[in-house]
């Protein structure tokens, strides 16, 4: 039976179960209170009645003592003050009732019948209280006394007590029913109001569950209102937990979407990289194959010495491209580089001198701002390659006469290399991808030979080497000013400030805006 009730309750809502539980609790409490009240009132009224019965018995014994030898005399019932319904009887020496009468209202006392006297048999004259039902008279509270051989039995009706207890039960039942009805209504209202936030939380959960999370961009999922997230309430705790879960779902979906976009972007870059690398390698191979074919034909259309020079140049170009690709692959794999203490001031000075030798038409400058030794831990050859690539980038993609300034700044925490020029600048559309591989201002497959050539790997290599050394590289460019900045962590050490002076390096030159090829 209990299992059946439990199963029926499980199928009901929390609101219904709470209302039923509270109602059942109120019924039990009200019943217990009513029973306690009735019991206490009954005990009080019965005690009061017993006291009156005891007083009446003592008066009756006093009246019977006037005729001690006549055990049939009940004359004392005719005295004034005897309440209606008072019952009195006398015993003989054997305990047999010899006479019994009851006081009638507005009439002389009436004798009891044999059946009525039989209901009073067996009462010992010891003063104890007894409850007896007398046929035709009702229920009585009686006691018997024995004093100096005078035995008297006295009783008073319990109708008043029973009527009062019965009325009390009716009143309490009515009051309890009314109270339970009012309490039930109030509980239903209170429970509905208190569970309303939980309903809103459930509605939010249902709305979120209907959102197609498996496709499309998932943003702006419905949240539980702030008023329903009070941590001081159980419903608020559930609402706050649901909001946290929704936040986690959104962040997870956003992260998954970003990962998918990164994967797609990586695949696209890889396809573009392979296509560009294939084209870059195919071009010198095609040239080598063409010159070889011409030489094999022996037609005399090209001089062998010129053909060999072109084959050698294209082979060198292909070798450099392959070496750059291998370097990027090693850096991507995280292979350790040679590590030693390197003086950036001397390294940059030598790179500027080399750049001046390669591009005599530019104005090359060196500036040192050293508040501390410009020492870093890294691969000197690779760091030299970073500076050389930045200087080569400035040389190749700016017109003759452009001023290029390479500066070194050093503090206790970091060393900064800056390469600045006053050339035409980098196109704004190219800035976000300037450090990506095979990035060029000209996105076509065509190649411009000479000063404007390049495979688009120089800045990518510089960025990869800088990152491998725990540094960072970035660029700022507007027409007339382009500056690449390389930041590397510094190390301590004794160092005498001083840069090698190179002949032909100017110390000042006013930049001038010139038109020229786009930079990469």
JOZIMO-V346829 format. One record per run of one state. SS is the DSSP state (alpha for helix, beta for strand, coil for the rest). FROM is the first residue (numbers start at 1). TO is the last residue. If there is no record, write none. Layout:
SS,FROM,TO
SS,FROM,TO
This chain:
coil,1,1
alpha,2,10
coil,11,13
alpha,14,67
coil,68,74
alpha,75,78
coil,79,86
beta,87,91
coil,92,96
beta,97,102
coil,103,109
beta,110,111
coil,112,113
alpha,114,118
coil,119,129
beta,130,134
coil,135,137
beta,138,147
coil,148,149
beta,150,157
coil,158,158
alpha,159,209
coil,210,225
alpha,226,228
coil,229,233
alpha,234,297
coil,298,303
alpha,304,332
coil,333,339
beta,340,343
alpha,344,358
coil,359,362
beta,363,370
coil,371,374
beta,375,378
coil,379,379
alpha,380,396
coil,397,402
beta,403,410
coil,411,413
beta,414,421
coil,422,427
alpha,428,431
coil,432,457
alpha,458,468
coil,469,471
beta,472,478
coil,479,480
beta,481,489
coil,490,520
